[in-house]
Amino acid sequence: MANNVTATREATRRTHTYSFHREGLIQLGQLGGLITGHNKTVFTENYGNILTLLDSHVDEWGLSTLLQFYDPDLRCFTFSGYQLAPTLEEYSHFLNIKIQHKVPFVCVPEKPDLDNIANALYLSIEDVLGNWKKNGNTHGFYMSFLVEKAQELANKKVWEAFNALLAALIYGIVMFPNIHKFVDLAAICLFVDKNPVPTLLADTYYSVHSRYGKGGAIRNCLPLLYTWFKSHLPTSGPFITSTQKWPQRIMGLTGNDIV
């Protein structure tokens, strides 16, 4: 899904048009719906709240409005009377994934250990060798292959392996999207490393900062960015009941209104 929405920051400032890409969510949502009962608890214990990223509502007008307020000098969102900036602690809280005491960013190897990848994804080495593909300047798995394998595992009720494949798909398609319907090596390395929060936050800042003054496509983890934004906004009162559009509603807030 990719829609263009435009929001007004201030009458004296130029606005920019952004598009938001959320690809492959229907198939992943169907797979996520297969996780129920005790297995859902097990999935959350192992991978955090990443399942919520599949069904989180993202208001693209709201996100576009937020981006109009980005301040490139201060690296935050500057509104009338207050500033907001996503933090490691907030991202960690929303995802229920702890920030590990290690080097925050993984090093993507030129020659990946395919045996290690096979073990992490519960795949046979034959499956890995047969489906490890080059796409652009990177390698990885096409989404269609991983979805097919996950469906096979679900049919057999092999839930531990199914959970791993679905989690890797969420990493590659939702959390760290790079190439259309392709789970690349960087996303797989982050999945194996189990310390995604610092990179998620860095990707958010890079994606927003690089598009400042240009508009265009935003590809970072949109459900997480929107969840963070909404967490600071009023949940009752005129902000909720108003029929005004997002820009006018946001401009009507003061620092005292912000959670």
Sequence and secondary structure as in RCSB ss.txt:
>XXXX:A:sequence
MANNVTATREATRRTHTYSFHREGLIQLGQLGGLITGHNKTVFTENYGNILTLLDSHVDEWGLSTLLQFYDPDLR
CFTFSGYQLAPTLEEYSHFLNIKIQHKVPFVCVPEKPDLDNIANALYLSIEDVLGNWKKNGNTHGFYMSFLVEKA
QELANKKVWEAFNALLAALIYGIVMFPNIHKFVDLAAICLFVDKNPVPTLLADTYYSVHSRYGKGGAIRNCLPLL
YTWFKSHLPTSGPFITSTQKWPQRIMGLTGNDIV
>XXXX:A:secstr
 EEEEE  S TTS   EEEEE  SHHHHHHHHTT  HHHHHHHHHHHTTTTHHHH    HHHHHHHHHTEETTTT
EEE SS EE   HHHHHHHHT    SS SS    SS  HHHHHHHHT  HHHHHHH EEETTEEEEEHHHHHHHH
HHHHHTT HHHHHHHHHHHHIIIIIS  BTTEEEHHHHHHHHHT  HHHHHHHHHHHHHHHTTT EEE S HHHH
HHHHHHTS SSSHHHH  S HHHHHHT  GGG  
